[in-house]
């Protein structure tokens, strides 16, 4: 196990509007506000998204199982943002609900807002971490 201890910094509250790019907007905010490490919460609606719902088998590197939302869903999610190279890398796990069906997964592609989505971004001060590609797992892992 590796870890660091930091403090909470600034808090950014944002509203994303219909058809806006969720992952892109989160990255734009942390870049503009010069935030290098953060956690965030999302609540609202998404009209489309592509999520990973687990690996095909419990082996390395994992082969992701992809699912598309394909229509509007309610969303509640939690994630982290750390830089990989010179760009913010968003890691979001969320629950997506529509009628009586719920999907849970890692949002990685095609993330567009349906009507409105609220974000609360909390800066992590004193944390010096980055994401680096790990060839064994095939994932961008947190490194200190």
Backbone torsions as a table, in degrees:
resi	resn	phi	psi	omega
1	UNK	NA	140.2	175.3
2	UNK	-127.3	140.2	177.2
3	UNK	-157.8	164.6	175.1
4	UNK	-133.6	158.1	177.5
5	UNK	-115.4	131.5	179.2
6	UNK	-137.7	-162.6	-179.9
7	UNK	-133.5	161.2	175.8
8	UNK	-76.5	137.2	178.8
9	UNK	-106.9	-136.0	-178.9
10	UNK	-68.7	158.7	175.4
11	UNK	-121.3	129.0	178.4
12	UNK	-114.7	128.2	175.1
13	UNK	-113.0	129.2	-175.6
14	UNK	-134.7	151.2	172.6
15	UNK	-118.7	122.4	175.2
16	UNK	-99.8	141.3	-174.3
17	UNK	-107.0	170.5	-173.8
18	UNK	-44.8	129.3	176.2
19	UNK	74.7	-1.0	177.5
20	UNK	-71.5	154.6	-178.4
21	UNK	-83.8	115.1	-175.9
22	UNK	-64.8	-55.2	-176.0
23	UNK	-64.1	-40.9	178.2
24	UNK	-63.3	-43.4	179.7
25	UNK	-64.1	-41.4	178.0
26	UNK	-60.7	-45.7	177.8
27	UNK	-62.1	-41.0	179.3
28	UNK	-62.4	-42.0	-179.0
29	UNK	-63.7	-49.0	-177.2
30	UNK	-67.1	-32.2	176.3
31	UNK	-67.0	-49.7	-178.4
32	UNK	-61.4	-39.5	-176.8
33	UNK	-90.2	4.2	178.8
34	UNK	54.5	50.2	177.5
35	UNK	-102.4	121.3	-176.6
36	UNK	-95.4	-22.2	179.9
37	UNK	-143.9	134.6	-178.3
38	UNK	-158.0	159.0	165.6
39	UNK	-116.2	157.3	179.6
40	UNK	-151.3	157.2	175.7
41	UNK	-120.6	145.4	175.0
42	UNK	-127.6	142.8	173.3
43	UNK	-150.1	134.9	179.7
44	UNK	149.9	-139.9	-175.9
45	UNK	-128.1	147.3	174.2
46	UNK	-128.6	139.6	-179.1
47	UNK	-94.2	-25.9	176.9
48	UNK	-155.5	157.4	178.1
49	UNK	-178.2	154.8	177.7
50	UNK	-121.9	122.8	-173.9
51	UNK	-124.8	153.3	172.7
52	UNK	-98.9	128.3	-176.0
53	UNK	-110.6	15.5	176.4
54	UNK	132.7	169.7	176.2
55	UNK	-84.3	155.5	175.7
56	UNK	-61.7	-43.4	179.7
57	UNK	-136.6	159.2	178.4
58	UNK	-83.3	72.3	-179.4
59	UNK	-147.0	162.0	179.7
60	UNK	-108.8	141.3	-11.5
61	UNK	-72.2	148.5	-177.9
62	UNK	-71.0	144.8	172.8
63	UNK	-98.7	112.6	-173.9
64	UNK	-69.2	146.3	171.9
65	UNK	-101.4	117.7	-175.9
66	UNK	-98.3	145.4	171.8
67	UNK	-137.0	144.0	175.5
68	UNK	-105.1	140.9	176.2
69	UNK	-68.6	-46.6	172.4
70	UNK	75.5	-14.4	176.8
71	UNK	-161.7	177.6	-177.3
72	UNK	-62.2	142.4	177.2
73	UNK	-141.9	151.4	167.1
74	UNK	-77.7	150.4	-179.8
75	UNK	-138.9	140.5	165.5
76	UNK	-135.5	129.7	-173.9
77	UNK	-151.7	164.6	177.9
78	UNK	-136.5	142.3	179.9
79	UNK	-155.8	178.3	177.0
80	UNK	-128.7	157.2	175.1
81	UNK	-134.8	120.4	172.6
82	UNK	-135.6	156.0	-178.2
83	UNK	-79.7	142.8	169.3
84	UNK	-123.3	119.6	-170.8
85	UNK	58.9	-119.3	-177.7
86	UNK	-112.9	19.6	-177.8
87	UNK	-129.7	146.0	176.2
88	UNK	-68.3	136.5	179.5
89	UNK	-113.9	116.3	-178.3
90	UNK	-91.0	132.3	175.0
91	UNK	-124.5	109.9	-173.5
92	UNK	-126.1	126.9	169.2
93	UNK	-113.7	136.0	-173.5
94	UNK	-151.5	163.2	172.1
95	UNK	-107.0	135.1	-177.3
96	UNK	-123.1	119.1	-176.3
97	UNK	-119.9	143.6	176.0
98	UNK	-148.4	120.9	-176.5
99	UNK	54.9	-122.7	-178.3
100	UNK	-98.8	11.4	-177.2
101	UNK	-111.9	138.9	177.7
102	UNK	-129.4	134.5	174.3
103	UNK	-117.3	142.1	175.8
104	UNK	-125.6	132.7	-179.5
105	UNK	-174.0	-175.6	-179.5
106	UNK	-99.8	112.9	-178.8
107	UNK	-74.5	122.3	-176.3
108	UNK	-126.0	-24.4	-175.1
109	UNK	-145.2	162.8	171.3
110	UNK	45.4	66.9	-177.1
111	UNK	-111.8	97.5	-178.2
112	UNK	-116.5	138.7	-178.2
113	UNK	-71.7	143.1	168.2
114	UNK	-109.5	116.6	-178.6
115	UNK	64.7	-74.4	-176.9
116	UNK	-154.1	145.3	176.2
117	UNK	-140.0	130.8	179.8
118	UNK	-104.2	141.1	178.4
119	UNK	-127.1	138.1	171.3
120	UNK	-120.2	114.6	-177.9
121	UNK	-108.3	127.1	-179.2
122	UNK	-116.6	116.9	179.9
123	UNK	-69.8	140.3	175.5
124	UNK	-105.5	109.8	-178.6
125	UNK	-91.3	142.1	178.1
126	UNK	82.1	5.5	176.2
127	UNK	-99.6	123.2	-179.8
128	UNK	-117.1	83.2	-176.9
129	UNK	-131.5	153.1	176.8
130	UNK	-139.6	163.8	172.5
131	UNK	-97.9	135.7	177.9
132	UNK	-132.5	141.3	179.3
133	UNK	-67.9	130.6	178.0
134	UNK	-108.5	112.6	-175.7
135	UNK	-66.4	-25.2	-179.8
136	UNK	-69.6	-47.7	-178.5
137	UNK	-88.9	-20.9	-175.8
138	UNK	75.3	15.6	-176.4
139	UNK	-116.9	160.1	172.9
140	UNK	-90.8	105.5	-173.1
141	UNK	-100.8	152.2	177.4
142	UNK	-69.9	132.7	179.9
143	UNK	-136.6	142.7	-178.4
144	UNK	-109.2	NA	NA
